[in-house]
């Protein structure tokens, strides 16, 4: 019944609790009350599991602290472990206070209903006894173990309502136990997230997180957006590696504070949860709160434990690694090797190389060298040391094929540049991972296109304007390290864009003629379109104008079939000026 993401088991328990509450409102049989007992028992067992999860991670840190070496690196690591153990102790102190408060509340309510003597003496595994194990200050995170089947008045709803809420669910009595319960629960959400999110790591990283209360949201997606926005608020600097865990903890400890309840409006979560809840149902809800807190504590402890390495080898960081060729040609098969590497941020590996300068950072040896004129075969070693100081050395080898840097310009549609047109230019360079061009006498714009055969190109539109007769294109490339290199300059002659020709040979005295202009079937250009605006039909000294792309039959009514007439067509090309195409048509019936 908590906000945020839940495990399938938690969702099942929450759903069962809601269903059983609804059934109780209908005064169903005693078996329903017994079902609440079973749910509460499962929650208690789950709390023990969450407690042990946190204790296991905490115990690993304590064991690691006892095994660190006495050298400088060991002392630094011991200091680091003590820091995180101190943070865990702060979390445990706050969690212990909450566990005890909830236990005291449960014992008090049972005592009021069943009599104080029923919860005075613990009797482990005695099915006639309610209290199987008292709360123990020596194990402050372990809730008391209760056996609710031994409660006689399981259906009593007056005491939970009176002790936790008061007389009305629409108004939480501040003198009742519920008010403090709510504040402690919210306070734990803040303290766990803030303690786990505020720490210094190394010399540069000082992670900071100031939590604000979020108790109203539309749905879980909206809640996640609000939490993420809070994490990114000014003054906060959350370690990206912690974000998912901290967000999950905050979500799981967030409850919708006010919502509608049956016909009542704007009812507090306490009112909605404990409104006429039977005693065993109220106890199950309280145990669920303890379970949620212990689950959040386990996540926080494991998050802090992940900052420190345990085991024979020290690994507390992970980083993705990708290796493969830095340059490939079109159509060449490329293979990449991708893995995740673990390393100790406190103790980097030792890396040697037969050539180049070695720099070790984030657990990776980075080797920089300049390629010569022939293929290279680089060798070296990498060594890590286990916690006992025993070195583990491995040889490595990497071959580098050296290619001569060269480049060329490919014009897939033409061998010259045309004025007033987007000339398609594809730059190609070898020995580089990217290319670009500069244009002297025109301009270049990045573009992608597909030719008539379906081939796709990524290149440039080069446009030429003005009276220039030549255009010079400069070809440049960048290697895998981002360094630029010139691959030469290439000079091209400029010509006017070809004019369109009138298509067709005859004009009908009956239907007239539809004027169409084009560059012809052999044109290498793609993406060219023309719009016929109008024109005129010339017959000796007479000239008959027409508009649009159709010459009406009336324009040649006086001309006998078999004669020829001259036609001037005015058209406009996409991206070009208005021009005229002329032709001669034979008149037919």
Beta strands, then each sheet from edge to edge (+ up, - down):
strand 1: 131-133
strand 2: 145-146
strand 3: 199-201
strand 4: 205-207
strand 5: 258-261
strand 6: 264-268
strand 7: 317-324
strand 8: 336-343
strand 9: 350-353
strand 10: 357-361
strand 11: 364-368
strand 12: 376-385
strand 13: 391-400
strand 14: 406-410
strand 15: 417-419
strand 16: 423-430
strand 17: 434-440
strand 18: 443-450
strand 19: 456-463
strand 20: 470-478
strand 21: 484-496
strand 22: 501-503
strand 23: 506-508
strand 24: 513-514
strand 25: 516-518
strand 26: 530-539
strand 27: 542-547
strand 28: 550-551
strand 29: 564-573
strand 30: 578-588
sheet 1: 1+ 2-
sheet 2: 3+ 4-
sheet 3: 5+ 6-
sheet 4: 7+ 8-
sheet 5: 9+ 12- 13+
sheet 6: 10+ 11-
sheet 7: 14+ 16- 19+ 18-
sheet 8: 15+ 21+ 20- 17+
sheet 9: 22+ 25-
sheet 10: 23+ 30+ 29- 26+ 27-
sheet 11: 24+ 28-
end
